[in-house]
Amino acid sequence: MENLIVTPIIYKDGAVSILDQTKLPNEIVYIDLETVEDVYNGIKQLKVRGAPAIGIAGAYGLFIVARNSKVNTIEQLLTEIKLQGDYLISSRPTAVNLEWGIKRIINKLSKISFQSLNEIVNFTLKEAQLIQKEDEETCFKIGELGATLLSNADNVLTHCNAGSIATAKYGTALSPIYYLKDKGKNIHVYADETRPLLQGARLTVWELMKAGVEVTLITDNMAGFVMAKKNIDAVIVGADRITANGDVANKIGTYSIAILAKEHKIPFYVAAPLSTFDLSIDNGNLINIEERDKNEVIFIGGKQIAPKEVDVYNPAFDVTPSKYITAIITEKGIITPPFSQNIKKHFD
């Protein structure tokens, strides 16, 4: 299984490269990130995507800023890193891990007395590598804990891509499935195609097939019928931001699936690291939802499918109220309702 899981972000010999996920499943292409603009565009254009993965990419972005800087003083470099950190955060405002990873490094930088510019460069690199390593360990733990909920499941449904290429390794929603496969249990996955950018069809199906997991692709509007007819035992998805009361922002379409799961009495699980929680936000109504370009809806694979002049509403995410969620799987434990009370226990 280890060699079947693809790494989305690689640091080697001073170079940071990302798997260009816009090329999948047709090509496996890694591109180098040489400037902060490369990092911003890589995140904005979804070349690297998935909340944990863009958090890692943002962290390496600060290293690239420090390495490329032409300033002369430590104070100037710290100021530049903070400004460029804000620039990177603006690339995708909904997924909290990006902001979390960047602010974690900036906060640490502010508490250390550096003696040279090179020390700052080395520090940002080590912190980015640490965030990547921690995420890998976190995702494995989510898989181990999530497996206890899916141990009797034969068929599960998932939406978007919360697999190994959306994280440092293993994934969040797909990690329990990989974990159980390693233990000899096979789970059949129904993967929503996930319009408009087809992350389920292009990415989830691709990586599950690569890992030898049985998977069936369905269009998004088939989910309810599949729940009614195909003995779905559980739904499991990732998350981009989770509020203090347990409301979850995830890829557009998640909310509809949660309602359908409730109607069909199917448990609806969310798998996410604690870094995806934003306790500064009380509920999902306060989450800033990213809206993306209309052409993502008007075109599929470069082919126009609607009139160019049509008005398009294209939110990248929706919010699933906590009342539809059975449990949230984190690296520190499984959180069940009442979420407002039980989430706090994991941060005490």
C-alpha positions as CSV (number, residue, x, y, z in Angstrom):
1,M,0.0,0.0,0.0
2,E,2.8,2.4,0.9
3,N,4.1,2.6,-2.8
4,L,0.6,2.9,-4.1
5,I,-0.1,6.2,-2.2
6,V,1.0,9.2,-4.2
7,T,2.7,12.1,-2.4
8,P,1.3,15.5,-3.5
9,I,4.2,17.7,-2.1
10,I,7.8,16.9,-2.3
11,Y,10.9,18.7,-0.9
12,K,14.3,17.5,-2.1
13,D,17.6,19.2,-2.3
14,G,16.3,22.7,-1.8
15,A,13.4,22.3,-4.3
16,V,9.7,22.2,-3.5
17,S,7.5,20.5,-6.1
18,I,3.8,19.6,-6.2
19,L,1.8,17.0,-8.1
20,D,-0.3,19.0,-10.6
21,Q,-3.7,17.6,-9.8
22,T,-5.3,19.5,-12.7
23,K,-3.5,17.0,-15.0
24,L,-4.9,13.9,-13.3
25,P,-5.9,11.2,-14.1
26,N,-4.3,11.5,-17.6
27,E,-0.8,12.6,-16.6
28,I,1.3,12.4,-13.4
29,V,3.2,15.7,-13.6
30,Y,5.2,17.4,-10.8
31,I,5.9,21.1,-11.1
32,D,8.5,23.1,-9.2
33,L,7.5,26.0,-7.0
34,E,10.2,28.6,-7.3
35,T,8.5,31.8,-6.3
36,V,5.7,32.9,-3.9
37,E,3.6,33.6,-7.0
38,D,4.1,29.9,-8.0
39,V,2.8,28.8,-4.7
40,Y,-0.2,31.3,-4.8
41,N,-1.1,30.2,-8.3
42,G,-0.6,26.5,-7.5
43,I,-3.1,26.8,-4.7
44,K,-5.6,29.2,-6.5
45,Q,-5.6,27.1,-9.6
46,L,-6.1,23.8,-7.7
47,K,-2.8,22.3,-8.8
48,V,-2.4,21.5,-5.1
49,R,-5.7,21.1,-3.3
50,G,-7.3,19.6,-0.2
51,A,-7.3,21.5,3.1
52,P,-4.3,19.8,4.7
53,A,-2.2,19.8,1.5
54,I,-2.7,23.5,0.9
55,G,-1.7,24.1,4.5
56,I,1.5,22.3,3.8
57,A,2.0,24.1,0.5
58,G,1.5,27.5,2.2
59,A,4.1,26.6,4.9
60,Y,6.6,25.8,2.2
61,G,5.6,29.1,0.5
62,L,7.0,30.9,3.5
63,F,10.3,29.0,3.2
64,I,10.4,30.1,-0.5
65,V,9.7,33.7,0.5
66,A,12.6,33.6,3.0
67,R,15.0,31.9,0.6
68,N,14.3,34.3,-2.3
69,S,14.3,37.5,-0.2
70,K,16.6,40.3,-1.1
71,V,16.2,42.3,2.1
72,N,19.2,43.2,4.3
73,T,17.9,42.9,7.9
74,I,16.1,40.4,10.1
75,E,13.3,42.8,10.8
76,Q,12.7,43.4,7.1
77,L,12.6,39.7,6.3
78,L,10.1,39.0,9.1
79,T,7.9,41.7,7.8
80,E,8.1,40.4,4.3
81,I,7.2,36.9,5.4
82,K,4.1,38.2,7.2
83,L,3.0,40.2,4.2
84,Q,3.5,37.3,1.8
85,G,1.8,35.0,4.3
86,D,-1.3,37.2,4.1
87,Y,-1.0,37.1,0.3
88,L,-0.9,33.3,0.3
89,I,-3.9,33.0,2.7
90,S,-6.0,35.1,0.3
91,S,-5.6,32.4,-2.4
92,R,-8.3,30.2,-0.9
93,P,-10.2,31.8,2.0
94,T,-12.5,28.9,3.1
95,A,-10.0,26.1,3.9
96,V,-8.7,27.0,7.4
97,N,-5.6,24.8,7.2
98,L,-3.9,27.3,4.9
99,E,-4.2,30.1,7.3
100,W,-3.4,27.8,10.3
101,G,-0.1,26.5,8.8
102,I,1.1,30.0,7.8
103,K,0.1,31.7,11.1
104,R,1.7,28.8,13.1
105,I,5.1,29.6,11.5
106,I,4.7,33.4,11.7
107,N,3.8,33.2,15.4
108,K,6.8,31.0,16.1
109,L,9.1,33.4,14.1
110,S,7.9,36.3,16.3
111,K,9.0,34.6,19.5
112,I,12.6,33.8,18.5
113,S,15.7,36.0,18.5
114,F,17.4,35.2,15.2
115,Q,21.0,36.1,14.6
116,S,21.1,35.9,10.8
117,L,18.8,35.8,7.8
118,N,20.0,32.3,7.0
119,E,18.7,31.1,10.4
120,I,15.2,32.3,9.4
121,V,15.5,30.5,6.1
122,N,16.4,27.2,7.8
123,F,13.7,27.7,10.5
124,T,10.9,28.1,7.9
125,L,12.1,25.1,6.0
126,K,12.2,22.9,9.2
127,E,8.7,24.1,10.3
128,A,7.2,23.3,6.9
129,Q,8.8,19.9,7.0
130,L,7.4,19.4,10.5
131,I,3.9,20.4,9.5
132,Q,4.1,17.9,6.6
133,K,5.4,15.1,8.9
134,E,2.8,15.8,11.5
135,D,0.0,15.7,8.9
136,E,1.2,12.3,7.7
137,E,1.0,11.0,11.3
138,T,-2.3,12.7,11.8
139,C,-3.9,11.1,8.8
140,F,-2.7,7.7,9.7
141,K,-4.3,8.1,13.2
142,I,-7.5,9.3,11.6
143,G,-7.4,6.1,9.5
144,E,-6.9,3.9,12.5
145,L,-9.7,5.5,14.6
146,G,-12.1,5.8,11.6
147,A,-11.6,2.1,10.9
148,T,-13.5,1.3,14.1
149,L,-16.6,3.0,12.6
150,L,-16.3,1.3,9.2
151,S,-15.1,-2.1,10.3
152,N,-18.5,-3.6,9.5
153,A,-19.2,-1.5,6.4
154,D,-19.2,-3.1,3.0
155,N,-20.3,-0.1,0.9
156,V,-19.5,3.5,1.6
157,L,-20.2,6.7,-0.3
158,T,-17.8,9.7,-0.5
159,H,-17.8,13.1,-2.1
160,C,-14.9,15.1,-3.6
161,N,-11.4,14.0,-2.8
162,A,-10.1,13.6,0.8
163,G,-7.5,11.1,0.0
164,S,-3.7,10.8,0.0
165,I,-3.3,13.6,-2.6
166,A,-5.3,16.0,-0.5
167,T,-2.9,15.6,2.5
168,A,0.6,14.7,3.3
169,K,-0.3,11.0,3.0
170,Y,-3.1,8.6,3.5
171,G,-5.9,11.2,3.4
172,T,-8.7,11.9,5.8
173,A,-11.9,10.4,4.6
174,L,-10.1,7.7,2.6
175,S,-7.6,6.9,5.3
176,P,-9.9,4.5,7.2
177,I,-10.5,2.7,3.9
178,Y,-6.8,2.3,3.2
179,Y,-6.2,1.2,6.8
180,L,-8.9,-1.5,6.6
181,K,-7.6,-2.7,3.3
182,D,-4.1,-3.1,4.8
183,K,-5.8,-5.3,7.5
184,G,-7.4,-7.5,4.9
185,K,-10.9,-6.0,4.7
186,N,-12.2,-4.7,1.4
187,I,-14.8,-1.9,1.3
188,H,-16.6,-0.9,-1.9
189,V,-16.6,2.8,-2.4
190,Y,-19.2,4.8,-4.4
191,A,-17.5,8.0,-5.4
192,D,-19.6,11.1,-6.4
193,E,-18.1,12.7,-9.5
194,T,-18.2,16.1,-7.7
195,R,-19.1,18.8,-10.1
196,P,-18.0,21.3,-11.3
197,L,-14.4,20.3,-11.3
198,L,-14.9,16.5,-11.0
199,Q,-12.5,15.9,-8.1
200,G,-14.3,12.6,-7.3
201,A,-14.2,11.4,-10.9
202,R,-10.6,12.6,-11.7
203,L,-8.9,12.1,-8.3
204,T,-10.7,9.9,-5.8
205,V,-11.5,7.2,-8.4
206,W,-7.9,7.4,-9.7
207,E,-6.2,7.0,-6.4
208,L,-8.6,4.3,-5.1
209,M,-8.1,2.2,-8.3
210,K,-4.3,2.8,-7.9
211,A,-4.5,1.4,-4.4
212,G,-6.6,-1.6,-5.4
213,V,-9.8,-0.5,-3.7
214,E,-13.1,-1.4,-5.4
215,V,-14.8,1.8,-6.5
216,T,-17.8,2.7,-8.6
217,L,-18.2,6.2,-10.0
218,I,-21.6,7.9,-9.9
219,T,-22.9,11.3,-10.8
220,D,-23.7,13.7,-8.0
221,N,-27.5,13.5,-8.6
222,M,-27.4,9.7,-8.3
223,A,-26.5,9.8,-4.6
224,G,-30.0,9.5,-3.1
225,F,-31.0,6.6,-5.4
226,V,-27.7,4.8,-4.7
227,M,-28.4,5.2,-0.9
228,A,-31.8,3.7,-1.4
229,K,-30.8,0.8,-3.7
230,K,-27.2,-0.1,-3.0
231,N,-27.0,-0.9,0.7
232,I,-24.8,2.0,1.6
233,D,-23.5,1.5,5.2
234,A,-21.9,4.9,5.7
235,V,-21.0,8.2,4.1
236,I,-17.6,9.6,4.9
237,V,-16.2,13.0,3.7
238,G,-13.4,15.4,4.6
239,A,-13.7,19.0,5.7
240,D,-12.2,22.4,4.9
241,R,-13.3,24.2,8.1
242,I,-15.3,23.1,11.2
243,T,-16.8,25.6,13.5
244,A,-17.2,25.6,17.3
245,N,-20.6,24.0,17.1
246,G,-19.6,21.3,14.6
247,D,-20.9,22.8,11.4
248,V,-18.7,21.7,8.5
249,A,-17.7,23.5,5.3
250,N,-16.7,21.0,2.6
251,K,-16.9,20.7,-1.2
252,I,-20.2,22.0,-2.7
253,G,-22.7,19.2,-2.7
254,T,-21.8,17.8,0.8
255,Y,-24.8,19.4,2.4
256,S,-27.2,17.7,0.0
257,I,-25.6,14.3,0.7
258,A,-25.8,14.8,4.4
259,I,-29.6,15.4,4.2
260,L,-30.0,12.4,2.0
261,A,-28.0,10.2,4.4
262,K,-30.2,11.4,7.3
263,E,-33.4,10.5,5.3
264,H,-32.0,7.0,4.6
265,K,-30.8,6.6,8.2
266,I,-27.2,6.2,7.1
267,P,-24.4,7.5,9.4
268,F,-22.6,10.5,8.0
269,Y,-19.0,10.8,9.1
270,V,-16.6,13.7,8.7
271,A,-12.8,13.0,8.9
272,A,-10.5,15.9,9.6
273,P,-7.5,16.9,11.7
274,L,-7.9,19.3,14.6
275,S,-6.1,21.9,12.5
276,T,-9.3,22.1,10.4
277,F,-11.3,23.3,13.4
278,D,-11.9,27.1,13.7
279,L,-13.2,27.7,17.2
280,S,-13.2,31.5,16.6
281,I,-16.3,30.9,14.5
282,D,-19.5,30.0,16.4
283,N,-21.4,28.4,13.5
284,G,-21.3,27.8,9.8
285,N,-23.3,30.9,8.8
286,L,-20.2,32.9,9.6
287,I,-17.8,31.0,7.2
288,N,-16.5,32.9,4.2
289,I,-17.4,30.7,1.3
290,E,-15.1,31.0,-1.8
291,E,-16.8,31.7,-5.1
292,R,-15.0,30.7,-8.2
293,D,-14.9,31.5,-11.9
294,K,-18.1,30.9,-14.0
295,N,-16.1,29.1,-16.6
296,E,-15.6,26.2,-14.3
297,V,-19.3,25.5,-14.7
298,I,-19.7,26.5,-18.4
299,F,-16.8,24.4,-19.6
300,I,-15.9,20.7,-18.8
301,G,-12.4,19.7,-19.9
302,G,-12.2,22.7,-22.2
303,K,-15.5,21.9,-23.9
304,Q,-18.3,24.5,-23.6
305,I,-21.6,23.0,-22.3
306,A,-23.6,26.1,-21.6
307,P,-24.0,29.6,-23.2
308,K,-21.0,31.7,-22.4
309,E,-23.3,34.7,-21.5
310,V,-25.3,32.8,-18.8
311,D,-25.2,34.0,-15.2
312,V,-23.5,31.4,-13.0
313,Y,-23.4,31.0,-9.3
314,N,-20.3,28.9,-8.4
315,P,-19.6,28.5,-4.7
316,A,-16.7,26.1,-4.1
317,F,-18.1,24.9,-0.7
318,D,-21.3,24.6,1.3
319,V,-21.9,24.2,5.0
320,T,-23.4,21.1,6.5
321,P,-25.1,21.8,9.9
322,S,-23.9,19.7,12.7
323,K,-27.4,18.1,13.2
324,Y,-26.8,16.0,10.1
325,I,-23.4,14.7,11.3
326,T,-23.1,11.4,13.2
327,A,-19.4,11.8,14.2
328,I,-16.2,13.7,13.4
329,I,-13.1,11.6,13.2
330,T,-9.9,13.4,14.4
331,E,-6.4,12.3,15.2
332,K,-7.2,12.7,18.9
333,G,-10.4,10.8,19.0
334,I,-13.9,10.5,17.6
335,I,-16.2,13.4,18.5
336,T,-19.9,12.8,18.8
337,P,-22.8,15.1,19.7
338,P,-23.3,17.3,21.5
339,F,-20.6,18.8,19.3
340,S,-20.4,22.3,21.0
341,Q,-19.5,20.6,24.3
342,N,-17.4,17.7,23.0
343,I,-15.3,19.7,20.5
344,K,-14.0,21.9,23.4
345,K,-12.7,18.9,25.2
346,H,-10.2,18.2,22.4
347,F,-8.7,21.7,22.7
348,D,-8.5,22.0,26.6
